[in-house]
Amino acid sequence: MGLLIVVGFVVAVAEIARRISTPNAGRSPASATADGFTERIALPPGSRVVSMNAVGDRLVVHIETPGGPAAYVVDPRNGALLGKIEFPPGAGR
């Protein structure tokens, strides 16, 4: 009986570690296709994409907007928009 408890505990810890190391792995993309996915991220009017950089397991898209520069953080595995960082003009540090 003690062995069964130990094995169950090890399995539970391994599953928790697996889920922590692969965030959002269970989330399916909004528009999955056989060749991947299609995700549309709306930009403010008059905006343009300046560049894209891979940072760790994220994609950072640099945007130039009429209100100043911004950065969109995207999960490249499923196209989910994880966050938006704005840099308004005149904002102090």
C-alpha angles and dihedrals in degrees: 000000000000091000091053091053092050092049091048091050092050091050092049093049092047091051092049091049091050093051093048093050094051108045118190091010091131094051113099120211119259094244110025119185134177090261097047130283142307119218125174118206113193116227125201115265112276093022127132135191110248101181146331126224132184110230114182106307093338136083117224114203114198112214130190109211131178087251094053137280123323139180126218118204112212133183102231093202094068108004095247116158103233099180149334127229118197127197105197117196114263095019109145126221 
